[in-house]
Amino acid sequence: MRGIWHSEPMTDTADLLRDAAERATRYLAALEERPVTPSAAAVAALVDLGGALADQGSPAAETLALLDRCGSPATVATAGGRYFGFVTGGALPATVAAGWLAQAWDQNTALGVMSPATTTLDALALRWLVDVLGLPEGSGGAFVTGATMANISGLTAARNRQLALAGHDVDHDGLFGAPPLRVLVGGAAHASIFKALSVIGLGRSRVEVLPADEQGRVVADDLPALDRRPTIVCLQAGNVNTGASDPFEPLVAWAHEAGAWVHIDGAFGLWAAASRSRASQVQGVAAADSWATDAHKWLNVPYDCGAVVVADPTALPAAFDQQVSYLPVGDERDPARHGPEFSQRARGVEVWAALHHLGRSGVADLVDRCCDLAVRAAAGLRALGLEVHNEVVLNQVVFSAADDEATAELLGAIQAEGTAWMGPTTWRGRACVRLSVSSWATTEADIDATLAAIERVSARVE
Ligand SMILES: *Cc1c(COP(=O)(O)O)cnc(C)c1O
């Protein structure tokens, strides 16, 4: 019997990786032809992956073949050009390839001593990310799983700093005996801000809500008075429905006047800063204190990859560095000292690959192209007699049919038809459809095919 504990001869490994590459290539090539959502039969066939855990293992080639046979047909075609659900990027080929190589490296990117290559790439990628987003040079940061974790990390740094200034050490004493921390949040903030506030002990419900306008932007006049109490203000670049951003210049000035910390949730909207035509959407955002963003959304790298950036490079280590005797402190930048995770995959590799491959102008093109395609989609939807509810200032389009019932019926028909996929939302009390253009792979032809599909199904549901 050939025990699976023996390392496989190199030829087997080479064959296996070639097989994986061929399967992946076939998968991507077929995306254009298949419905965006998997068939019910493909989803039902996922049972073949399971059953009881086998006592005896299988050769790796068989494991991979089963995964491809059952897994691939049951995926959602988010890597293709016609998935407009949530805010979902498709991974750039350069980042998939770089990720494969990095997986073969199998580096733990916690400490410089564990991987000079990937910790260097991590630091380089962060520096380029800060640069392309126009954030302050010399900012600190960390790659994390996504914008939710980036919000948790940025708000942790904010909480600890604001309470330290009031004489309380959260790192040592927790929140017991701390003075109250005032938290102000925009009226159309993303759910992950509330999750973050609850996780870090600040509470989701004791926040003060800043009124927002009909696009979800905080209204900058009539702001509450701030004083010298410890305060955090959470603002947003890119509302998840409308794509609109808060007016940062007056809001940051108002907050900083009172010594408050300004945290920005810019999961996708922060990327407007890299654009040629939409940078004015986020004017003044660089004056904030911390930012959360995603690379797996608009930078189009594979999951999972978010980033937290903090203007003061000492603020993240102040919150997250734990001195432990067996952790040598070297000269290299140790990612584990800057964020919530210790062991971590080499997220910086794919970010580095995306930015190296695209360059500054390629990132601008990617963002601009998605925004232009959203404008094209909105015009086409209006021409079909549908109502577009937002100013299409970025890559998001919120639309509906005549009433909530007709909208739900239309959305169900679009999803079932299979050319494209988009999801439901509620915007200002109306049931709506949300269409987000966030992928490098989306073309004008994809938008036009999607509009044609909507026209076909509208005729049927009427
Ligand atoms: C997507 C999104 C998040 C959450 O990001 P994850 O990467 O899913 O954790 C937070 N805020 C906004 C505005 C978003 O669009």
The ligand as an SDF file (V2000), in Angstrom:
LIG
                    3D

 15 15  0  0  0  0  0  0  0  0999 V2000
  -18.1560   45.3460    1.5500 C   0  0  0  0  0  0  0  0  0  0  0  0
  -18.1630   46.4490    2.5250 C   0  0  0  0  0  0  0  0  0  0  0  0
  -17.7280   46.2420    3.8340 C   0  0  0  0  0  0  0  0  0  0  0  0
  -17.3390   44.8820    4.3660 C   0  0  0  0  0  0  0  0  0  0  0  0
  -16.2460   44.3820    3.6690 O   0  0  0  0  0  0  0  0  0  0  0  0
  -15.8250   42.8390    3.7780 P   0  0  0  0  0  0  0  0  0  0  0  0
  -14.6190   42.7740    2.9120 O   0  0  0  0  0  0  0  0  0  0  0  0
  -16.9820   42.0500    3.2490 O   0  0  0  0  0  0  0  0  0  0  0  0
  -15.5350   42.5540    5.2010 O   0  0  0  0  0  0  0  0  0  0  0  0
  -17.6850   47.3330    4.6770 C   0  0  0  0  0  0  0  0  0  0  0  0
  -18.0840   48.5500    4.2600 N   0  0  0  0  0  0  0  0  0  0  0  0
  -18.5150   48.7840    3.0100 C   0  0  0  0  0  0  0  0  0  0  0  0
  -18.9290   50.1670    2.6120 C   0  0  0  0  0  0  0  0  0  0  0  0
  -18.5760   47.7350    2.0960 C   0  0  0  0  0  0  0  0  0  0  0  0
  -18.9990   47.9490    0.8440 O   0  0  0  0  0  0  0  0  0  0  0  0
  1  2  1  0
  2  3  1  0
  2 14  2  0
  3  4  1  0
  3 10  2  0
  4  5  1  0
  5  6  1  0
  6  7  2  0
  6  8  1  0
  6  9  1  0
 10 11  1  0
 11 12  2  0
 12 13  1  0
 12 14  1  0
 14 15  1  0
M  END
$$$$
